[in-house]
Amino acid sequence: MAEATPKKPPDWKHLTETVHDAESLRQESINAQHDHLITEIETSDGPLGTTLRAVYEGDELSKFRIRLDDKIRNHDREIERMCNFHYQGFIDSIRELLTVRQDAARLKDEVKQVDQHLQESCVPLMTKGEELVKCRRIQGNIATAVESLNLCLPVLEMYRKLQEQMTSRRFYPALKTLEQLEHTYLPRVNSHWFAQTMADDIPKQRESIKEASMSDLKDFLENIRKHSGKIGEVAMLHAAEQNNMDPAIVKATRKKVKKRRAPPPPNPFTGEVDAPPSPVIQDEEEEIEDSAELSAQDLIDFSPVYRCLHIYSVLGDRERFETYYRKQRWKQARLSLQPPSNMHESLDSFKRYFHDIVGFFVVEDHILNTTQGLVNRAYIDELWEMAVSKLAASLRTNTVQCKDTSMLLDVKNLIILFCHTLRGYGFSVGHVLELLLEMRDQYNDVLTRQWVDIFNEIFSEDNYTPIYVETIEAYTDIVTQFPIQDENLERESFPKRFPFSEFVPDVYNQVKAYINACLKYSADLHLSHTEIDDMIRKSTNLLLTRTLGSCLSSLIKKPSLTLLQLIQISINMNYLEKSCLYLEEYISSITGAQNDSVHMARLHGTTMFKDAKSDAEEHIYKQLNLKIDEFLDLASYDWLLPEAKGHASGYVIDLVAFLQSTFMSFTNLPDIYLHLLEKVAKTACMSACKHIANSLKEFLLDNEIRQLTMGSLQQFNLDLIQCEQFAASEPIPGANDGNLLLAFAGIRQLLDLFLNWDWSLYLADYGQTNSKYVRVQPQVALSLLEKLHNADKKKNTIFGSLNKKERDKKKLLDTVLKQLRGLVNGSTQQIQG
């Protein structure tokens, strides 16, 4: 093993020196830091909080104190050394001050003596100086006062001017004065107390101006409401002159009245009241005539509106003024559009109603054209639309209640003039003109109701006899009134007789009068000739078909009319029917339309008069039948009569005599009537015969008759023969063709069947067209045969039943009854020979 090398002991001396060097460096660093802090404390003029914090936060506070104490001792030694150096000089300075003290005391005494002497000598000067200062001050005050007065006098002068303008209600200048006073003059005198008072009063003055101008506006609105009618009347008078219309349409009836004006209101600023005006008696119509030369705008003073608008605009409250004005005028519009009560009873009420509306819109149009935005076109249009709707509703309501055609015509003319007037001011009147077309129907209805009375009066006054004229003048008068062309009548010598009665020319002339009345309404409507012609034709058709047709129908249905009167009415209808062509020509002549136009409406009077004629003829037949029924009601048959009386019944003889006299009157009419009445007479005679035949048949088939005898049938046959003789006697000339006898053919075959007891032939030929008894129905024969059978049952006694002849007859009767019942029930049986 190798031998270990011994370790060298550490150099403790060198290590110790290194430690001592580090300690000394640390100590020097601490001392340097402490010196730095002490230097900061000595030289700092601000707060020492940071420095002291650094001291106390360190770990060497005791060493810092020691370092600080050393620094203090060094300064004390320096101070002591400096004091020792300057001590002798300080002693010398004290000695010099003691010497100067004595000299200063002596100088003080001398100064006091000089000051006292100076004050005594300056007393008069000070007095004069004070007086001078006082004078200077007074002089300055006077200059200041003069300057202030020079500034205040214009202000006060302007304020006085303002008061005068307010007193005289000159609001335009007053507003300008207020503006100048507020912005120009018052700022110059702001230092004076009255300036603030005036400044505080200016808003009140502006409000006073607004209230005063608003008061004037309210007076204006009230005044314009009262005078709207006058303004409207003047405007409509001007429009009437421009459109060549009668000014009398516009003027309402007025009376002389004593006008009393209300006293003027007191001045709102001074309280003074002007002397009231004296009452004035004036004719309003003269007043209208005097003002007719002026325009509608010249009749009213619009300055309150302009003034109030300007004032509110200047004061920045224009929107409020516009709203108020429009609201008030809207209310007034509603009042103007509200019709007076019972307006339909007076034309003057219609006139005043239109005057108010026209006056209102004339004023609004003037306001629109003379102001900037107070009202605009949209507002006017809205107001006009509302007015048109209310106007139309009011006119519809009141015209419907109006029953006078002349008043309706005047109202129509008023509406036309109303439209002309407002169209001149730029208003659209199309809807109002459409109302005239609605009123036309109302006018025609009223006309129609009037013509109902006219027609009824004509019918009630007519004697229903042909017109008889003895002179050429009377003949010419009739021919002039009614278009008739009859050469035979013209060739006849006087006296002459027209075929129609008085009501024919009267009705014709009244229809023409109705046409003229309809034409009056069409005037000034600016319709074409074709439109007017079409309107009149439609109205005339309504008059003919409804009014005249209804009146004729009522006339014909009157039970008091005789046969001759009904015949005359039938003749009259022929001529009225022919007159329709002349009525169409008359309408074309007065309207100027072409009569041959393809689209022209034709009069329906021809058809109506034909219907009326047919109705009259039908009532002739009914009237004749009713008269026949009066005779037939006298019939009193004994249906159990054993034998006929040998002559016809009295009621039949009377009936035939009546028919002969009646139809004799037809044949005795003048020749001019024969061609008109031939058909009517023949039809009436045939209708009478058929009615008699049906009535006789009903006698036999009456259900209340349970039994009858052959004797009663024979008597009935005598009555039938009498009627057949009348039918064969040619009661109407040209009626001998046997058609009248055919009316009795059915009842004749029935009686022959029973009187001849020809049952075998009847039953054998039943259903054949050439049968002798083809008109006899099985049920009718069965009913009559059962009644004969019932009478035989009652007549036959037990003894009579033993008679072989009666038994055979009864057996045959039973067989026939059985066969007839079979025919009635549809089961036909062969009759054994």
QUIZIQUI-V277356 format. One record per run of one state. SS is the DSSP state (a for helix, b for strand, c for the rest). FROM is the first residue (numbers start at 1). LEN is the number of residues. If there is no record, write none. Layout:
SS_FROM_LEN + SS_FROM_LEN
This chain:
c_1_11 + a_12_32 + c_44_5 + a_49_9 + c_58_3 + a_61_107 + c_168_3 + a_171_19 + c_190_3 + a_193_50 + c_243_4 + a_247_3 + c_250_6 + b_256_4 + c_260_20 + b_280_4 + a_284_8 + c_292_4 + a_296_4 + c_300_3 + a_303_12 + c_315_3 + a_318_20 + c_338_5 + a_343_3 + c_346_1 + a_347_24 + c_371_6 + a_377_25 + c_402_3 + a_405_19 + c_424_6 + a_430_32 + c_462_6 + b_468_2 + c_470_2 + a_472_10 + c_482_5 + a_487_5 + c_492_4 + b_496_2 + c_498_4 + a_502_21 + c_523_6 + a_529_28 + c_557_6 + a_563_29 + c_592_13 + a_605_28 + c_633_17 + a_650_18 + c_668_3 + a_671_30 + c_701_9 + a_710_19 + c_729_10 + a_739_4 + c_743_2 + a_745_12 + c_757_2 + a_759_7 + c_766_12 + a_778_18 + c_796_4 + a_800_3 + c_803_1 + a_804_22 + c_826_8
